């Protein structure tokens, strides 16, 4: 019984470590995609990454919009393939603008 418990623990520990590494790789891929989206015209920062399910993630970032010349925060939803090896698509789901030092109301664009 102890051997079985040890084997289960080892399998769980390895898969959990691998899962965390996979999520860090996905986060890095999503951030790289966000940086390339603006092609050097601006530099997004203050990234907030979250997992919605096994293959869908969101990333929020703040930056000065190159055409509006205002601070904005955009949130994009990223859809990955089932194997998590590539991004299938992404869409803008929320944007906010900073007015008089305060963030404006959230505008949810996903509906």
N, C-alpha and C positions, 0 to 999 in steps of 0.2 A: 504494500500500500504506500509506504514511504517513497519507494522508487517511482511509482505512478504519479504521486504528488510532485516529486522533483521534476519529472519529465514535463508534466503540465505547466509547472512554474517556469521552466526553461523555455518552453514553446511560447507561452504568454509573454514572457519578458523579451524574447527576441522579436516577436511580432509587434509588441508595443514600441520598442526602440526603433524598429523599421518604420512603423506607422508615423512616429514623430519625425523621423528623418524625411519621409515622404512629404509630410505637411510643410516642413521647412523648405524643401525643394520647390513645392508648389507655390509657397509664399514668395520665394525668390523669383520664380518664373513670372508670377503675376505682377510683382513690382517692376521687373524688367520690361514687361509689356506696357505697363503704365508710363514708365520713363520714355520708352520708344514712341508711345502714342503722340507725344508732343514734339518729337524730333529736335530737341535742343532749344525750342522756342521758349520753354519755361522748365522749371525743375520742381516737380511735385515732391512734397515732403510730409512729415507727420502721418505716416501710413498706419491705417488701422485695418488689419486683416482678420476675417472671420470665416468660419466654415458653416455653410448652411446645411449641407448633407455630404455624402461621400464624393460627389463630383461637382458640387456647386459651391463657389466661394465669393465673398465680397471684399473689395478693397476701397477704402476711403483715403483721399489724399487732399492736402491743401496746397495752394499755390496762387501766384498772381497771374490771372488770366492774361495772355499776351495781347488780346484784342480789346478786352473790356478794361484792362488796367485796374482791376479790382481783385481783392482777395476772394477766392472761391474755394469751396470744398465740393468735390465730386465723389460720388460713390458708384462704382461699377460692379455688376454681377458677372462673374466668370463661370462659364460652363466648360467642364473638362470631359474628355473621352472617358469611357468606363475604366480604362487601364491607367488613367491619369497621366498619360505620356504627352498630351498636347491639349491646348485650348481649342475647343470647338467654336465658341463664340463668346461675345461679351456685350453687355448693354449698360447704358447709363440709367441708373434707377433713382438717383437723388442728387440734387445740387442745391448749394446754399451760397449766398453772397454775404460778405461782411459789410455792414452799413453802420457808420458812426461807431466803429469798434465792437459792434455786436453782430452775431450771426443772425441773418434773416430767418424767417420761418422756413422749415424744411419743405421742399417741393418734391414729393414722391412722384417719380415718373414711370413707375412700374405698372400702373393701372391703365 
